[in-house]
Amino acid sequence: MNATNTKTSVAAISILVSGGMAAAKLVVGVAIGSLALISEALHSAIDLVATIITWAVVRVSDQPADAEHHYGHGKFESVSALGIIALLYVLAGGILVESYSRIREGTPPPTISAIPFVVLVVDIVLNLWRARALHRAARDTRSQALAADALHFASDVMGSSAVIIGLVLAGLGFWWGDAAAAIAVAVMIALLGLRMARETVETLLDRAPAGALEKATAAIRAVPGVLDVDRLRVRMVGPTYFIDAIAKVPRTYPIDRVEEIKRRAQAAVTRALGDADLTFTAVPVARDNESVRERIMVIARNSGLAIHHVTVHDLGGKLIVSIDLEVDGEMELTAAHAVAHDLERAIRVDFGEDVEVDTHIEPLEPELPWGTDAMPERVETIRAALTRFAGGGAIHDIHNVRVRNSDAGEIVNFHCRAAPSMSVIKVHEGVDEIERALRRAFPTIKRVISHAEPPRP
């Protein structure tokens, strides 16, 4: 059973019980002339009205957000709770006035019999059951309206107990016992209303739920990639926690990595709080251990430029930077030079004017059209040439050769093996030499992509 069905079914059962018990107490109270019992019956009648309101409100409050209510309809429960609190204070005031009047005028005590005690004991048992069921449903669904209803019935237990004590006192000859019990019922109603009012007003004023800020902050900080949480705000609308978080993430992360952090943060606060809606703002910041190369890549990315082969040297405290910058191959040299100049200026702003920057401009690799596999004979010719250029040296075992034809030329992919002790630089130099020899031998080859791997075990 989902949360909506749980709340509506519990509220519906409560309506039937409230109506029956309110009528029974009112009839018996009038019959024996007990103000305390009549007051408790009126209290139950207020509870009946409150439960009907609750039953109606929870059906509205669980509706999803729409174009006019972006945070859902949960605060309808808080508004309904304020209406119920007003009814409680009206009732408490009326009981206090009547009780004072009876004590002042010396009204005769009620007629004592077993019937009111039976009604009150049944009422206590039913209210204990209802309060427990409502409290459980309110806790599971985080419903303020059901929580308010649970408090009503818990107070009814105390009120019925006070009425029993008042009737016992009246039966023992203390004529004021019934009026005193009615005053006790009014005081309990007032105290209950005060507690409910404080909690409801805090919710309407968007007071952060106790402990929610700490739990949400800890959950987000634990997400890999989050450096820190700058600011976090929490408010509750109905059963849902709405969280606004501003968190620091490394500026070197690509957008898809940041999006993954956001998804993990949402999952983390959901695990910590339950029903949570997170608005996550990522602020890119530089880490203390960020390398010079990473900083330069960030500068280029922020300018929307494609760079590679970034080399950095430190010559006696002077920074030397070399960059390969890719631009549109059809761009005029003047425009391309301006792009390179702007990039170099941005790097000097970040690192200082004394940094030496050289930019190699080259055409941006075009998006190659779909190609077709070359004939097996052509693939075998290329494979044989690769094997010959390798010559059985450090780079050997040419395999998995693929050749594709495209409008731009032939594309060659191949795998090879090298000694496991070779450095990446040595492997790269050896493979580059083979690739250059292949392109010299076959001018129609546009690009060569190699993959070096260690020998098989």
VENSULMO-V402324 format. One record per helix or strand. SS is the DSSP state (A for helix, B for strand). FROM is the first residue (numbers start at 0). LEN is the number of residues. If there is no record, write none. Layout:
<<SS | FROM | LEN> <SS | FROM | LEN>>
This chain:
<<A | 2 | 30> <A | 34 | 27> <A | 74 | 31> <A | 113 | 28> <A | 143 | 28> <A | 176 | 28> <A | 211 | 10> <B | 225 | 12> <B | 239 | 11> <A | 254 | 19> <B | 275 | 10> <A | 291 | 11> <B | 305 | 10> <B | 317 | 10> <A | 332 | 19> <B | 355 | 8> <B | 371 | 2> <A | 375 | 15> <B | 395 | 11> <B | 408 | 10> <A | 423 | 18> <B | 444 | 10>>
